[in-house]
Amino acid sequence: MLAGKILSDDLIRVWVDDPKLRALVFAFLRSPSGQDQLRRNEYGTVQQHLEPPHVADLRIPLPDDTEKPAGLLETVTAALDARERAIAMATTADKQIIELLEGENR
């Protein structure tokens, strides 16, 4: 997904080997509780800078049994798949509109 993209040196990659745990971590980081933890050392409305140690120190509540939140895992996985499809469709639409406009200008 990041191939061919220009990224900031402020990007922090969180790597989780287990796909089930990866989905749970993703869902938690997007949740209000996860966002509160990410912003715990900040005040105001702007996150000035987030360092890898800030992310490494997060307390992420994970169940002992990863089968327990199966519904959540399915929802997160479906949402991520839908997001990927939407990005691909938007990229295709962008290319098509450029081709259309270039054809009109000839």
C-alpha positions in Angstrom: 0.0 0.0 0.0 2.9 2.4 0.6 4.9 1.4 -2.4 5.6 4.4 -4.6 4.5 6.9 -1.9 6.4 9.8 -0.5 6.3 9.6 3.3 7.3 11.9 6.1 10.2 11.0 8.3 7.7 11.4 11.1 5.9 8.1 10.1 5.9 5.5 12.8 5.3 2.0 11.7 3.7 -0.4 14.1 4.4 -4.0 13.2 2.3 -6.8 14.6 3.0 -10.3 13.2 -0.3 -11.9 14.1 -3.1 -10.7 11.8 -5.7 -11.0 14.5 -3.7 -9.0 17.0 -2.9 -6.5 14.2 -6.6 -5.9 13.7 -7.1 -5.4 17.4 -4.2 -3.0 17.7 -5.4 -1.0 14.7 -9.0 -0.8 16.1 -7.6 0.3 19.5 -5.3 3.0 18.0 -8.3 4.5 16.2 -10.5 4.3 19.3 -11.0 7.3 21.6 -9.0 5.4 24.3 -6.1 4.8 21.9 -6.2 8.4 20.7 -6.2 9.7 24.3 -3.1 7.7 25.0 -1.4 9.0 21.9 -2.1 12.5 23.0 -1.5 12.1 26.7 1.7 14.2 26.7 0.1 17.0 24.7 -2.3 19.8 25.4 -4.5 21.9 23.1 -5.7 20.6 19.8 -2.5 19.9 17.9 -0.2 16.9 18.4 3.2 18.5 18.1 5.3 15.4 17.7 4.9 11.7 18.4 8.0 9.7 19.0 8.4 5.9 18.7 8.8 5.6 22.5 5.4 7.2 23.0 3.8 4.5 20.8 5.9 1.7 22.4 4.6 2.8 25.9 1.0 2.5 25.0 -1.1 0.2 27.1 -3.2 -1.8 24.7 -5.8 -4.1 26.3 -5.6 -7.4 24.4 -7.8 -10.4 25.3 -6.1 -13.6 26.2 -8.3 -15.4 23.7 -8.1 -13.7 20.3 -11.1 -15.7 19.2 -13.3 -13.8 21.7 -13.6 -10.6 19.7 -14.2 -12.4 16.4 -17.0 -9.9 15.4 -14.6 -7.0 15.9 -11.9 -8.6 13.9 -14.3 -9.3 11.0 -15.5 -5.7 11.1 -12.0 -4.2 11.2 -10.8 -6.5 8.4 -13.9 -5.7 6.3 -13.3 -1.9 6.9 -9.7 -2.2 5.9 -10.5 -4.2 2.8 -13.2 -1.6 1.9 -10.8 1.2 2.4 -8.2 -0.4 0.1 -10.9 -0.9 -2.6 -12.0 2.7 -2.2 -8.5 4.0 -2.6 -8.0 1.8 -5.7 -11.3 3.0 -7.2 -10.4 6.7 -6.5 -7.0 6.3 -8.1 -8.7 4.7 -11.2 -11.2 7.6 -11.3 -8.4 10.1 -11.0 -6.6 8.5 -14.0 -9.8 8.4 -16.0 -10.6 12.1 -15.5 -7.1 13.1 -16.5 -7.4 11.0 -19.6 -10.8 12.5 -20.4 -9.6 16.0 -19.9 -6.5 15.5 -21.9 -8.6 14.1 -24.7 -10.9 17.1 -24.6 -7.9 19.5 -24.9 -6.6 17.9 -28.1 
